[in-house]
Amino acid sequence: MNHMITHLKKYKRSLSVIVLLTILQITAGLLTPTILSTLVSEGILKQDNQQITTQGLLILAMSK
């Protein structure tokens, strides 16, 4: 285990970026259903084009 930790210290920055991006990906995946429900309840049912556009762009931005 000590040998592995010593070896991974060289990649500390890369591993930090990977962990951060993984957390962002998981967060985006968990927020998607909430955004979709807001899109339907606040945008489509109330026929609010501004809300539809905003929520749609948010989902599009999170999918990249």
PDB file of N, CA, C and O in Angstrom:
ATOM      1  N   MET A   1       0.825  -1.191   0.000  1.00  0.00           N
ATOM      2  CA  MET A   1       0.000   0.000   0.000  1.00  0.00           C
ATOM      3  C   MET A   1       0.871   1.258   0.000  1.00  0.00           C
ATOM      4  O   MET A   1       0.575   2.220  -0.708  1.00  0.00           O
ATOM      5  N   ASN A   2       1.921   1.249   0.776  1.00  0.00           N
ATOM      6  CA  ASN A   2       2.822   2.398   0.832  1.00  0.00           C
ATOM      7  C   ASN A   2       3.451   2.668  -0.527  1.00  0.00           C
ATOM      8  O   ASN A   2       3.598   3.819  -0.938  1.00  0.00           O
ATOM      9  N   HIS A   3       3.819   1.606  -1.213  1.00  0.00           N
ATOM     10  CA  HIS A   3       4.432   1.746  -2.541  1.00  0.00           C
ATOM     11  C   HIS A   3       3.444   2.402  -3.514  1.00  0.00           C
ATOM     12  O   HIS A   3       3.830   3.249  -4.319  1.00  0.00           O
ATOM     13  N   MET A   4       2.178   2.008  -3.436  1.00  0.00           N
ATOM     14  CA  MET A   4       1.161   2.568  -4.323  1.00  0.00           C
ATOM     15  C   MET A   4       0.953   4.057  -4.032  1.00  0.00           C
ATOM     16  O   MET A   4       0.856   4.857  -4.963  1.00  0.00           O
ATOM     17  N   ILE A   5       0.885   4.431  -2.776  1.00  0.00           N
ATOM     18  CA  ILE A   5       0.696   5.835  -2.398  1.00  0.00           C
ATOM     19  C   ILE A   5       1.885   6.667  -2.867  1.00  0.00           C
ATOM     20  O   ILE A   5       1.710   7.777  -3.369  1.00  0.00           O
ATOM     21  N   THR A   6       3.083   6.135  -2.706  1.00  0.00           N
ATOM     22  CA  THR A   6       4.282   6.838  -3.160  1.00  0.00           C
ATOM     23  C   THR A   6       4.232   7.061  -4.670  1.00  0.00           C
ATOM     24  O   THR A   6       4.583   8.137  -5.156  1.00  0.00           O
ATOM     25  N   HIS A   7       3.802   6.055  -5.395  1.00  0.00           N
ATOM     26  CA  HIS A   7       3.714   6.160  -6.854  1.00  0.00           C
ATOM     27  C   HIS A   7       2.640   7.172  -7.271  1.00  0.00           C
ATOM     28  O   HIS A   7       2.843   7.925  -8.223  1.00  0.00           O
ATOM     29  N   LEU A   8       1.509   7.197  -6.574  1.00  0.00           N
ATOM     30  CA  LEU A   8       0.406   8.083  -6.937  1.00  0.00           C
ATOM     31  C   LEU A   8       0.667   9.546  -6.597  1.00  0.00           C
ATOM     32  O   LEU A   8      -0.002  10.427  -7.137  1.00  0.00           O
ATOM     33  N   LYS A   9       1.610   9.821  -5.727  1.00  0.00           N
ATOM     34  CA  LYS A   9       1.920  11.211  -5.364  1.00  0.00           C
ATOM     35  C   LYS A   9       2.365  12.019  -6.581  1.00  0.00           C
ATOM     36  O   LYS A   9       2.165  13.233  -6.630  1.00  0.00           O
ATOM     37  N   LYS A  10       2.965  11.349  -7.558  1.00  0.00           N
ATOM     38  CA  LYS A  10       3.392  12.038  -8.775  1.00  0.00           C
ATOM     39  C   LYS A  10       2.190  12.542  -9.571  1.00  0.00           C
ATOM     40  O   LYS A  10       2.304  13.496 -10.340  1.00  0.00           O
ATOM     41  N   TYR A  11       1.057  11.905  -9.386  1.00  0.00           N
ATOM     42  CA  TYR A  11      -0.137  12.231 -10.163  1.00  0.00           C
ATOM     43  C   TYR A  11      -1.202  12.938  -9.317  1.00  0.00           C
ATOM     44  O   TYR A  11      -2.394  12.863  -9.618  1.00  0.00           O
ATOM     45  N   LYS A  12      -0.772  13.608  -8.283  1.00  0.00           N
ATOM     46  CA  LYS A  12      -1.699  14.244  -7.341  1.00  0.00           C
ATOM     47  C   LYS A  12      -2.628  15.233  -8.036  1.00  0.00           C
ATOM     48  O   LYS A  12      -3.832  15.230  -7.784  1.00  0.00           O
ATOM     49  N   ARG A  13      -2.092  16.065  -8.892  1.00  0.00           N
ATOM     50  CA  ARG A  13      -2.895  17.078  -9.589  1.00  0.00           C
ATOM     51  C   ARG A  13      -3.911  16.425 -10.538  1.00  0.00           C
ATOM     52  O   ARG A  13      -5.082  16.803 -10.555  1.00  0.00           O
ATOM     53  N   SER A  14      -3.460  15.458 -11.312  1.00  0.00           N
ATOM     54  CA  SER A  14      -4.349  14.766 -12.254  1.00  0.00           C
ATOM     55  C   SER A  14      -5.469  14.038 -11.522  1.00  0.00           C
ATOM     56  O   SER A  14      -6.623  14.076 -11.949  1.00  0.00           O
ATOM     57  N   LEU A  15      -5.133  13.385 -10.436  1.00  0.00           N
ATOM     58  CA  LEU A  15      -6.142  12.672  -9.662  1.00  0.00           C
ATOM     59  C   LEU A  15      -7.161  13.633  -9.053  1.00  0.00           C
ATOM     60  O   LEU A  15      -8.348  13.317  -8.970  1.00  0.00           O
ATOM     61  N   SER A  16      -6.695  14.804  -8.629  1.00  0.00           N
ATOM     62  CA  SER A  16      -7.606  15.813  -8.072  1.00  0.00           C
ATOM     63  C   SER A  16      -8.592  16.287  -9.130  1.00  0.00           C
ATOM     64  O   SER A  16      -9.778  16.453  -8.844  1.00  0.00           O
ATOM     65  N   VAL A  17      -8.113  16.505 -10.341  1.00  0.00           N
ATOM     66  CA  VAL A  17      -8.988  16.937 -11.436  1.00  0.00           C
ATOM     67  C   VAL A  17     -10.002  15.838 -11.764  1.00  0.00           C
ATOM     68  O   VAL A  17     -11.178  16.122 -11.990  1.00  0.00           O
ATOM     69  N   ILE A  18      -9.548  14.600 -11.789  1.00  0.00           N
ATOM     70  CA  ILE A  18     -10.446  13.484 -12.084  1.00  0.00           C
ATOM     71  C   ILE A  18     -11.549  13.376 -11.027  1.00  0.00           C
ATOM     72  O   ILE A  18     -12.716  13.170 -11.361  1.00  0.00           O
ATOM     73  N   VAL A  19     -11.181  13.513  -9.769  1.00  0.00           N
ATOM     74  CA  VAL A  19     -12.174  13.437  -8.685  1.00  0.00           C
ATOM     75  C   VAL A  19     -13.168  14.588  -8.808  1.00  0.00           C
ATOM     76  O   VAL A  19     -14.373  14.379  -8.664  1.00  0.00           O
ATOM     77  N   LEU A  20     -12.684  15.796  -9.070  1.00  0.00           N
ATOM     78  CA  LEU A  20     -13.566  16.959  -9.212  1.00  0.00           C
ATOM     79  C   LEU A  20     -14.535  16.773 -10.376  1.00  0.00           C
ATOM     80  O   LEU A  20     -15.730  17.028 -10.229  1.00  0.00           O
ATOM     81  N   LEU A  21     -14.040  16.335 -11.519  1.00  0.00           N
ATOM     82  CA  LEU A  21     -14.901  16.137 -12.676  1.00  0.00           C
ATOM     83  C   LEU A  21     -15.917  15.010 -12.455  1.00  0.00           C
ATOM     84  O   LEU A  21     -17.045  15.079 -12.943  1.00  0.00           O
ATOM     85  N   THR A  22     -15.511  13.988 -11.725  1.00  0.00           N
ATOM     86  CA  THR A  22     -16.435  12.906 -11.406  1.00  0.00           C
ATOM     87  C   THR A  22     -17.564  13.408 -10.512  1.00  0.00           C
ATOM     88  O   THR A  22     -18.723  13.045 -10.712  1.00  0.00           O
ATOM     89  N   ILE A  23     -17.235  14.235  -9.535  1.00  0.00           N
ATOM     90  CA  ILE A  23     -18.253  14.817  -8.658  1.00  0.00           C
ATOM     91  C   ILE A  23     -19.201  15.696  -9.458  1.00  0.00           C
ATOM     92  O   ILE A  23     -20.412  15.653  -9.238  1.00  0.00           O
ATOM     93  N   LEU A  24     -18.679  16.489 -10.379  1.00  0.00           N
ATOM     94  CA  LEU A  24     -19.530  17.330 -11.221  1.00  0.00           C
ATOM     95  C   LEU A  24     -20.444  16.493 -12.109  1.00  0.00           C
ATOM     96  O   LEU A  24     -21.607  16.846 -12.304  1.00  0.00           O
ATOM     97  N   GLN A  25     -19.939  15.408 -12.640  1.00  0.00           N
ATOM     98  CA  GLN A  25     -20.742  14.531 -13.495  1.00  0.00           C
ATOM     99  C   GLN A  25     -21.875  13.881 -12.705  1.00  0.00           C
ATOM    100  O   GLN A  25     -23.007  13.808 -13.183  1.00  0.00           O
ATOM    101  N   ILE A  26     -21.575  13.418 -11.518  1.00  0.00           N
ATOM    102  CA  ILE A  26     -22.605  12.794 -10.678  1.00  0.00           C
ATOM    103  C   ILE A  26     -23.657  13.819 -10.279  1.00  0.00           C
ATOM    104  O   ILE A  26     -24.850  13.518 -10.288  1.00  0.00           O
ATOM    105  N   THR A  27     -23.226  15.023  -9.928  1.00  0.00           N
ATOM    106  CA  THR A  27     -24.163  16.083  -9.552  1.00  0.00           C
ATOM    107  C   THR A  27     -25.085  16.423 -10.711  1.00  0.00           C
ATOM    108  O   THR A  27     -26.290  16.582 -10.517  1.00  0.00           O
ATOM    109  N   ALA A  28     -24.536  16.537 -11.904  1.00  0.00           N
ATOM    110  CA  ALA A  28     -25.358  16.842 -13.080  1.00  0.00           C
ATOM    111  C   ALA A  28     -26.368  15.730 -13.336  1.00  0.00           C
ATOM    112  O   ALA A  28     -27.514  16.002 -13.694  1.00  0.00           O
ATOM    113  N   GLY A  29     -25.957  14.502 -13.158  1.00  0.00           N
ATOM    114  CA  GLY A  29     -26.865  13.376 -13.349  1.00  0.00           C
ATOM    115  C   GLY A  29     -27.992  13.351 -12.330  1.00  0.00           C
ATOM    116  O   GLY A  29     -29.117  12.964 -12.646  1.00  0.00           O
ATOM    117  N   LEU A  30     -27.689  13.763 -11.115  1.00  0.00           N
ATOM    118  CA  LEU A  30     -28.710  13.781 -10.074  1.00  0.00           C
ATOM    119  C   LEU A  30     -29.653  14.971 -10.203  1.00  0.00           C
ATOM    120  O   LEU A  30     -30.808  14.895  -9.782  1.00  0.00           O
ATOM    121  N   LEU A  31     -29.172  16.065 -10.781  1.00  0.00           N
ATOM    122  CA  LEU A  31     -30.016  17.253 -10.927  1.00  0.00           C
ATOM    123  C   LEU A  31     -30.931  17.196 -12.147  1.00  0.00           C
ATOM    124  O   LEU A  31     -31.930  17.914 -12.201  1.00  0.00           O
ATOM    125  N   THR A  32     -30.611  16.372 -13.104  1.00  0.00           N
ATOM    126  CA  THR A  32     -31.390  16.307 -14.341  1.00  0.00           C
ATOM    127  C   THR A  32     -32.881  16.029 -14.113  1.00  0.00           C
ATOM    128  O   THR A  32     -33.706  16.719 -14.711  1.00  0.00           O
ATOM    129  N   PRO A  33     -33.269  15.056 -13.280  1.00  0.00           N
ATOM    130  CA  PRO A  33     -34.709  14.844 -13.055  1.00  0.00           C
ATOM    131  C   PRO A  33     -35.409  16.061 -12.435  1.00  0.00           C
ATOM    132  O   PRO A  33     -36.559  16.351 -12.765  1.00  0.00           O
ATOM    133  N   THR A  34     -34.726  16.759 -11.553  1.00  0.00           N
ATOM    134  CA  THR A  34     -35.301  17.957 -10.933  1.00  0.00           C
ATOM    135  C   THR A  34     -35.531  19.046 -11.973  1.00  0.00           C
ATOM    136  O   THR A  34     -36.571  19.705 -11.972  1.00  0.00           O
ATOM    137  N   ILE A  35     -34.569  19.229 -12.851  1.00  0.00           N
ATOM    138  CA  ILE A  35     -34.699  20.240 -13.896  1.00  0.00           C
ATOM    139  C   ILE A  35     -35.823  19.864 -14.856  1.00  0.00           C
ATOM    140  O   ILE A  35     -36.596  20.723 -15.284  1.00  0.00           O
ATOM    141  N   LEU A  36     -35.911  18.580 -15.192  1.00  0.00           N
ATOM    142  CA  LEU A  36     -36.983  18.136 -16.087  1.00  0.00           C
ATOM    143  C   LEU A  36     -38.359  18.344 -15.458  1.00  0.00           C
ATOM    144  O   LEU A  36     -39.303  18.734 -16.146  1.00  0.00           O
ATOM    145  N   SER A  37     -38.477  18.088 -14.163  1.00  0.00           N
ATOM    146  CA  SER A  37     -39.773  18.294 -13.507  1.00  0.00           C
ATOM    147  C   SER A  37     -40.139  19.769 -13.481  1.00  0.00           C
ATOM    148  O   SER A  37     -41.309  20.117 -13.641  1.00  0.00           O
ATOM    149  N   THR A  38     -39.157  20.639 -13.282  1.00  0.00           N
ATOM    150  CA  THR A  38     -39.406  22.078 -13.333  1.00  0.00           C
ATOM    151  C   THR A  38     -39.794  22.501 -14.739  1.00  0.00           C
ATOM    152  O   THR A  38     -40.675  23.340 -14.924  1.00  0.00           O
ATOM    153  N   LEU A  39     -39.140  21.922 -15.718  1.00  0.00           N
ATOM    154  CA  LEU A  39     -39.463  22.218 -17.111  1.00  0.00           C
ATOM    155  C   LEU A  39     -40.926  21.889 -17.412  1.00  0.00           C
ATOM    156  O   LEU A  39     -41.627  22.669 -18.057  1.00  0.00           O
ATOM    157  N   VAL A  40     -41.371  20.741 -16.944  1.00  0.00           N
ATOM    158  CA  VAL A  40     -42.749  20.330 -17.209  1.00  0.00           C
ATOM    159  C   VAL A  40     -43.737  21.160 -16.402  1.00  0.00           C
ATOM    160  O   VAL A  40     -44.691  21.705 -16.959  1.00  0.00           O
ATOM    161  N   SER A  41     -43.515  21.262 -15.081  1.00  0.00           N
ATOM    162  CA  SER A  41     -44.508  21.916 -14.226  1.00  0.00           C
ATOM    163  C   SER A  41     -44.534  23.431 -14.385  1.00  0.00           C
ATOM    164  O   SER A  41     -45.609  24.032 -14.383  1.00  0.00           O
ATOM    165  N   GLU A  42     -43.377  24.050 -14.522  1.00  0.00           N
ATOM    166  CA  GLU A  42     -43.334  25.517 -14.620  1.00  0.00           C
ATOM    167  C   GLU A  42     -43.341  26.021 -16.057  1.00  0.00           C
ATOM    168  O   GLU A  42     -43.805  27.130 -16.321  1.00  0.00           O
ATOM    169  N   GLY A  43     -42.843  25.234 -16.968  1.00  0.00           N
ATOM    170  CA  GLY A  43     -42.748  25.680 -18.348  1.00  0.00           C
ATOM    171  C   GLY A  43     -43.872  25.194 -19.233  1.00  0.00           C
ATOM    172  O   GLY A  43     -44.629  25.996 -19.781  1.00  0.00           O
ATOM    173  N   ILE A  44     -43.983  23.896 -19.376  1.00  0.00           N
ATOM    174  CA  ILE A  44     -44.941  23.329 -20.325  1.00  0.00           C
ATOM    175  C   ILE A  44     -46.378  23.496 -19.840  1.00  0.00           C
ATOM    176  O   ILE A  44     -47.237  23.953 -20.593  1.00  0.00           O
ATOM    177  N   LEU A  45     -46.644  23.129 -18.590  1.00  0.00           N
ATOM    178  CA  LEU A  45     -48.023  23.216 -18.094  1.00  0.00           C
ATOM    179  C   LEU A  45     -48.522  24.659 -17.999  1.00  0.00           C
ATOM    180  O   LEU A  45     -49.700  24.929 -18.232  1.00  0.00           O
ATOM    181  N   LYS A  46     -47.630  25.576 -17.660  1.00  0.00           N
ATOM    182  CA  LYS A  46     -48.014  26.985 -17.552  1.00  0.00           C
ATOM    183  C   LYS A  46     -47.778  27.747 -18.857  1.00  0.00           C
ATOM    184  O   LYS A  46     -48.046  28.945 -18.946  1.00  0.00           O
ATOM    185  N   GLN A  47     -47.276  27.039 -19.859  1.00  0.00           N
ATOM    186  CA  GLN A  47     -46.978  27.610 -21.178  1.00  0.00           C
ATOM    187  C   GLN A  47     -46.076  28.847 -21.074  1.00  0.00           C
ATOM    188  O   GLN A  47     -46.322  29.872 -21.710  1.00  0.00           O
ATOM    189  N   ASP A  48     -45.033  28.722 -20.261  1.00  0.00           N
ATOM    190  CA  ASP A  48     -44.065  29.804 -20.053  1.00  0.00           C
ATOM    191  C   ASP A  48     -42.844  29.527 -20.929  1.00  0.00           C
ATOM    192  O   ASP A  48     -41.983  28.720 -20.580  1.00  0.00           O
ATOM    193  N   ASN A  49     -42.787  30.206 -22.064  1.00  0.00           N
ATOM    194  CA  ASN A  49     -41.695  29.975 -23.014  1.00  0.00           C
ATOM    195  C   ASN A  49     -40.330  30.332 -22.437  1.00  0.00           C
ATOM    196  O   ASN A  49     -39.339  29.674 -22.753  1.00  0.00           O
ATOM    197  N   GLN A  50     -40.263  31.344 -21.610  1.00  0.00           N
ATOM    198  CA  GLN A  50     -38.995  31.735 -20.989  1.00  0.00           C
ATOM    199  C   GLN A  50     -38.471  30.598 -20.090  1.00  0.00           C
ATOM    200  O   GLN A  50     -37.283  30.276 -20.120  1.00  0.00           O
ATOM    201  N   GLN A  51     -39.342  30.010 -19.314  1.00  0.00           N
ATOM    202  CA  GLN A  51     -38.965  28.906 -18.432  1.00  0.00           C
ATOM    203  C   GLN A  51     -38.548  27.678 -19.247  1.00  0.00           C
ATOM    204  O   GLN A  51     -37.594  26.988 -18.885  1.00  0.00           O
ATOM    205  N   ILE A  52     -39.249  27.409 -20.329  1.00  0.00           N
ATOM    206  CA  ILE A  52     -38.903  26.281 -21.203  1.00  0.00           C
ATOM    207  C   ILE A  52     -37.510  26.487 -21.788  1.00  0.00           C
ATOM    208  O   ILE A  52     -36.696  25.564 -21.806  1.00  0.00           O
ATOM    209  N   THR A  53     -37.244  27.679 -22.257  1.00  0.00           N
ATOM    210  CA  THR A  53     -35.930  27.984 -22.835  1.00  0.00           C
ATOM    211  C   THR A  53     -34.832  27.873 -21.790  1.00  0.00           C
ATOM    212  O   THR A  53     -33.787  27.274 -22.044  1.00  0.00           O
ATOM    213  N   THR A  54     -35.065  28.448 -20.616  1.00  0.00           N
ATOM    214  CA  THR A  54     -34.058  28.426 -19.554  1.00  0.00           C
ATOM    215  C   THR A  54     -33.742  27.005 -19.121  1.00  0.00           C
ATOM    216  O   THR A  54     -32.573  26.625 -19.046  1.00  0.00           O
ATOM    217  N   GLN A  55     -34.769  26.217 -18.837  1.00  0.00           N
ATOM    218  CA  GLN A  55     -34.544  24.845 -18.370  1.00  0.00           C
ATOM    219  C   GLN A  55     -33.943  23.986 -19.488  1.00  0.00           C
ATOM    220  O   GLN A  55     -33.095  23.133 -19.225  1.00  0.00           O
ATOM    221  N   GLY A  56     -34.370  24.203 -20.704  1.00  0.00           N
ATOM    222  CA  GLY A  56     -33.811  23.461 -21.838  1.00  0.00           C
ATOM    223  C   GLY A  56     -32.327  23.743 -22.032  1.00  0.00           C
ATOM    224  O   GLY A  56     -31.534  22.828 -22.256  1.00  0.00           O
ATOM    225  N   LEU A  57     -31.961  25.012 -21.944  1.00  0.00           N
ATOM    226  CA  LEU A  57     -30.535  25.372 -22.066  1.00  0.00           C
ATOM    227  C   LEU A  57     -29.705  24.827 -20.912  1.00  0.00           C
ATOM    228  O   LEU A  57     -28.550  24.442 -21.094  1.00  0.00           O
ATOM    229  N   LEU A  58     -30.301  24.797 -19.723  1.00  0.00           N
ATOM    230  CA  LEU A  58     -29.602  24.247 -18.572  1.00  0.00           C
ATOM    231  C   LEU A  58     -29.327  22.755 -18.759  1.00  0.00           C
ATOM    232  O   LEU A  58     -28.230  22.281 -18.464  1.00  0.00           O
ATOM    233  N   ILE A  59     -30.306  22.035 -19.239  1.00  0.00           N
ATOM    234  CA  ILE A  59     -30.110  20.609 -19.499  1.00  0.00           C
ATOM    235  C   ILE A  59     -29.074  20.398 -20.606  1.00  0.00           C
ATOM    236  O   ILE A  59     -28.235  19.501 -20.519  1.00  0.00           O
ATOM    237  N   LEU A  60     -29.141  21.219 -21.631  1.00  0.00           N
ATOM    238  CA  LEU A  60     -28.176  21.119 -22.722  1.00  0.00           C
ATOM    239  C   LEU A  60     -26.761  21.391 -22.228  1.00  0.00           C
ATOM    240  O   LEU A  60     -25.828  20.683 -22.607  1.00  0.00           O
ATOM    241  N   ALA A  61     -26.592  22.405 -21.389  1.00  0.00           N
ATOM    242  CA  ALA A  61     -25.273  22.732 -20.854  1.00  0.00           C
ATOM    243  C   ALA A  61     -24.724  21.607 -19.968  1.00  0.00           C
ATOM    244  O   ALA A  61     -23.524  21.333 -19.973  1.00  0.00           O
ATOM    245  N   MET A  62     -25.602  20.972 -19.220  1.00  0.00           N
ATOM    246  CA  MET A  62     -25.156  19.890 -18.339  1.00  0.00           C
ATOM    247  C   MET A  62     -24.823  18.622 -19.107  1.00  0.00           C
ATOM    248  O   MET A  62     -24.079  17.777 -18.611  1.00  0.00           O
ATOM    249  N   SER A  63     -25.357  18.481 -20.295  1.00  0.00           N
ATOM    250  CA  SER A  63     -25.108  17.260 -21.063  1.00  0.00           C
ATOM    251  C   SER A  63     -23.760  17.279 -21.770  1.00  0.00           C
ATOM    252  O   SER A  63     -23.320  16.234 -22.250  1.00  0.00           O
ATOM    253  N   LYS A  64     -23.111  18.386 -21.851  1.00  0.00           N
ATOM    254  CA  LYS A  64     -21.814  18.487 -22.536  1.00  0.00           C
ATOM    255  C   LYS A  64     -20.691  18.028 -21.675  1.00  0.00           C
ATOM    256  O   LYS A  64     -19.537  18.049 -22.102  1.00  0.00           O
TER     257      LYS A  64
END
